Amino acid sequence: MKEILLTPEGKRRLEEELAELKGSVRARVTEAIREARSHGDLRENAAYHEAKMQQARIEGRIADLEKILEHATIVERPAGASGDIAHLGSKVKLFDLKWQEELTVTLVGSYEADPERNLVSIVSPLGSALVGRVVGDVVQVEAPAGILEYRIDAIE
């Protein structure tokens, strides 16, 4: 198994998801199975089969989360570390040189990446281009649309 890196915030979010799946979500699916069984013949009961498939997905996600949390290394910024160098957990303010737009991303481990929330994995093309860089650096990122260039304006 490859190394799993998480920020403290990422670990907290995964623990919350796990608790919700083990609690209310699992209970709702169990109730849905019980309700579907009460309708009779299980061979032709679409609600029962759907609930069983949902149960399998939830149990698989629970197993994945437990394994991730068991093997994860929590990486925190060392006490007194300056915000000069981008690394796991850094919030990086970028300026897109082509589109003349600002973008702020947070560098996270691959298991907590969420592009919609600007949480960028350090192993993604953008994340790996930013790690180890400093304010003022211009980074190039190879993307399907071509080479993108960003200037690092701030690191927190």
C-alpha positions in Angstrom: 0.0 0.0 0.0 1.4 3.4 -0.9 1.8 6.1 1.7 -1.4 7.9 2.7 -0.8 11.5 3.7 -3.6 13.5 5.3 -3.8 16.9 6.8 -5.4 17.1 10.3 -8.5 18.7 8.7 -8.7 15.9 6.1 -8.5 13.3 8.8 -11.3 15.0 10.7 -13.5 15.1 7.6 -12.9 11.4 6.9 -13.6 10.5 10.5 -16.9 12.4 10.3 -17.9 10.7 7.1 -17.1 7.3 8.7 -19.2 8.1 11.7 -22.1 9.2 9.6 -21.9 6.0 7.4 -21.7 3.7 10.4 -24.6 5.6 12.1 -27.5 7.2 10.4 -26.7 6.1 6.8 -26.3 2.4 7.7 -29.5 2.5 9.8 -31.5 4.0 6.9 -30.3 1.3 4.5 -31.1 -1.4 7.0 -34.6 0.0 7.4 -35.0 0.1 3.6 -34.0 -3.5 3.4 -36.5 -4.4 6.2 -39.3 -2.5 4.5 -38.5 -4.1 1.1 -38.6 -7.6 2.6 -42.0 -6.9 4.0 -43.3 -6.6 0.4 -43.0 -10.3 -0.3 -41.2 -12.2 -3.1 -37.5 -11.1 -3.0 -36.7 -12.4 -6.5 -38.7 -9.7 -8.2 -38.4 -7.0 -5.6 -36.5 -4.1 -7.2 -36.5 -2.1 -4.0 -34.9 -4.9 -2.1 -32.2 -5.4 -4.7 -31.5 -1.7 -4.8 -31.2 -1.5 -1.0 -28.9 -4.5 -0.9 -26.7 -2.8 -3.6 -26.6 0.4 -1.6 -25.7 -1.5 1.5 -22.8 -3.1 -0.3 -21.6 0.3 -1.5 -21.8 1.8 2.0 -20.0 -1.2 3.6 -17.3 -0.9 0.9 -16.8 2.8 1.6 -16.7 2.1 5.4 -14.0 -0.5 4.9 -12.0 1.9 2.6 -12.3 4.7 5.2 -11.2 2.5 8.1 -8.2 1.3 6.1 -7.2 4.9 5.1 -7.5 6.2 8.7 -5.6 3.2 10.1 -2.7 3.6 7.7 -2.6 7.4 7.3 0.2 9.6 8.2 -1.0 12.9 9.5 1.2 15.8 8.3 1.2 19.1 10.1 3.1 22.2 9.5 6.0 22.3 11.9 5.7 24.8 14.8 7.3 28.1 13.8 7.5 27.1 10.1 7.1 30.1 7.8 4.7 30.2 4.9 7.6 30.6 2.5 7.5 27.2 0.9 4.4 25.3 -0.4 3.8 21.9 1.0 1.0 19.6 2.2 -1.5 21.7 4.1 -0.5 25.0 2.5 -3.1 27.4 1.1 -1.6 28.8 -2.1 -2.9 31.9 -3.9 -2.2 31.7 -7.6 -2.6 34.1 -10.5 -3.4 32.5 -13.9 -1.2 34.3 -16.4 -3.3 33.3 -19.4 -6.8 34.2 -18.1 -5.6 36.9 -15.7 -7.6 35.4 -12.8 -6.8 34.6 -9.2 -7.2 31.2 -7.7 -6.6 29.9 -4.2 -6.0 26.2 -3.6 -5.1 24.1 -0.6 -2.6 21.3 -1.0 -3.8 18.1 0.5 -3.2 14.3 0.3 -4.8 12.4 -2.6 -7.6 10.9 -0.3 -8.9 14.3 0.7 -8.7 16.0 -2.7 -11.8 17.8 -3.9 -11.4 20.1 -6.9 -14.8 21.6 -6.4 -13.6 22.9 -3.0 -10.2 23.8 -4.4 -8.5 21.0 -2.4 -5.7 19.9 -4.7 -3.8 16.7 -4.3 0.0 17.0 -4.0 0.3 14.2 -6.5 -1.9 15.9 -9.1 -0.1 17.9 -11.9 -0.9 21.3 -10.3 -0.1 20.1 -6.7 3.2 18.5 -7.7 4.1 21.7 -9.6 3.5 23.8 -6.4 5.2 21.6 -3.8 8.5 23.1 -2.8 7.9 26.4 -4.6 8.0 29.9 -3.1 6.1 33.2 -3.6 6.9 34.8 -6.9 7.7 31.5 -8.7 5.9 30.8 -12.0 4.9 27.2 -12.4 3.9 25.4 -15.6 1.3 22.7 -15.5 0.6 20.3 -18.3 -3.1 19.9 -18.8 -5.3 18.5 -21.5 -5.9 22.0 -22.8 -2.2 22.6 -23.0 0.4 24.2 -20.7 -1.0 26.4 -18.0 1.1 29.0 -16.2 0.5 30.3 -12.7 2.4 32.8 -10.6 2.4 32.1 -6.8 1.3 35.3 -5.1 1.0 34.1 -1.5 1.4 30.9 0.7 -0.3 30.5 4.0 
